[in-house]
């Protein structure tokens, strides 16, 4: 893991790796005063997902989600040369961690249903995997920017819900250790 990373020549100290997704590595970083998430785009192959320009996808998806009214971290900076984005760090527990502790409140389901009520009419799905959602002050944030055109098989009710409680799918995923914390 790198000790520092830059975004447009501004240096940030890496605190820890937050996770690795299909499109990049997300690090918790600091400028000495505040914490941020720095996402480094990667070009590792992904068997089940096709990308074009990953950085442009991130930026396009961020705008799309903002236009729909989804609660996401603020985008602060983009370093096109190094394929990095700097965004707001939403501090709190992920839904994944709350599922592990049996602490998912009914209100979080109401909030994801509200998101779906905005997304579906806009012909949009997000990645409903619970590690992509953080609760801060009881507000549910979608911390990824990835979104796609709506497909019923990948909506919350048919796919995401499988991982929002201690289901067989959730426990198998946990056993494989695929989510970093």
N, C-alpha and C positions, 0 to 999 in steps of 0.2 A: 504494500500500500504506500502511495506517495506521502511524503511529509507535508508538501505544499502543492497547490495547484493555482494557476493564474486564470483570470478571466479578463481579457483585454488589458493585459499587463498589470492588473491589480492582483496581488498575491493574497491567498487565503491559506490558513493552516488547516490541515485535515485533522479532524477530531476522531472520526471513525467512518467505516463503510456502513451505510444504511441498508444497502441491498443492491442486487444485480437483477436487472430485468431483461426483456427481449431486446431493448434498444440501448441500454447503457448501464453504467455504474453510478449510483447515487451516494454521495459522500456528505456527511455533516461537516461543515467547515465554519471557520470564524475569521473575521477581519480584525479581531482583537476587541471589538466592541459588541458585535452582534453575531448570531449564528444564522447560517443559510444552508440550503441544499445546493450542491453543485453536482450537476449531472454531466458525466462524460459519456458522449455517444460512443458505442463500440460497434464493430463490424463483424462480430462473431456470427456464424451461421445459426439460423433458427429453423428447424425442420417444419414447424407448423405455422409459420407466419412469414409473409413476404413484405419487404420494405422497399420503398423508393429511397428518397433522400430523408434519412432519419431526422436530421436537425430541422429541415423544413416541415416535416410531419409534426414534430413536437410543437412548433410555432403555430402551424395551421390548426392543430387540435386545441391548443390553448385558447386561441381566438374563438373557435367554434364553441367550446364549453362556456367561455365567458358570455358569448352572445345568447346562449341558451339559459344562462343564469345558474350554473352549477358552482358551488362553493369550492374553489381550488386555490392553491397557493399563488401569490402574486409573482409574476415573472419580473425579475429585476434587470437582468443583463443577458446578452447573447454574445458569445465569442465564436464567430463563424469559422475563423481560421483553425481553431483548436477543437471545434465541435463541442462546445460546452454551453450549458445554460446555468444561470444562477437564479434561484427562486427562494421564496419565503420558506422558512422552516416552521412547520406546524408542530408544536410540541404537544405530545399526548400519547395515549395508547392507541395502537391499531385495533381494528375490529378483530383481526386475527388473534392478537394477544388477549383481548377480552373474551373471545370464544374459548381460548385455553383455560381461562379462569372462571368460566361460566358467569360472566358479568355483562353480557350484551343486554342492554335495556330495551324494552319495547319501543321506546321513543326513537332508537336508532333505526329500527325497521320502518317507523313512520317517516323518518327523514329520507331513507333510501327510496321508499315508495314515492315521496314527493319529487326526488330527483328523477325517477323513472317517468313520473307524470310530466316532466319537462322534456326529458330526452326522447321518449318514444314519438311524440308528435313532431319532433324535429328530425325524425328518421335517424336516431343516433343511439348507439350502445357505448358503454364504457367498460373497462375491465373490472368486473364486480368482485374479483378476488379480494378477500377481507384485508390483506396486507396493504391494499391500496387506499384504505380509509383510515383516517385518524380522527379521534374525538378530542376536541379542545373546548373546554367550558360547555360541555354537552352539545356542541355543534359538530356535525359530521362533515368532514372535508374529504373530497376525493383528491388525493395527493399526487396522482399520476396525471398526465395530460392526454394519455392515449384514448382515442375514441375512434369508432368505425361506424359505417352505415348500419342501420338497424337490421338485425336478423333475429327472428324469433327464437331460434335454438340457443343463441348467446345472450338473451336478455336475462334480467335478474331472476325472474320466476322460473326459468328453465335451466339456468346454469349457475348463476351467482349464489342463489339461496342454498345450494348444496354445501357451501363452505362457510355459511354464517351461523352454524351451530355445530355441535360435536357429532357430525354425521360420519358415516363410513368413509366418504371421500375426504373429509377434513382430516380424520385421524390417519388415513393412509398417507396423505400429504405430509402431515406432521412426522410420521414415522420415517419417511424418506429424508426428512431434514432439509427441505427445499427452501424454506423461508429463513433468512438471516435476521437476527434480532440483536 
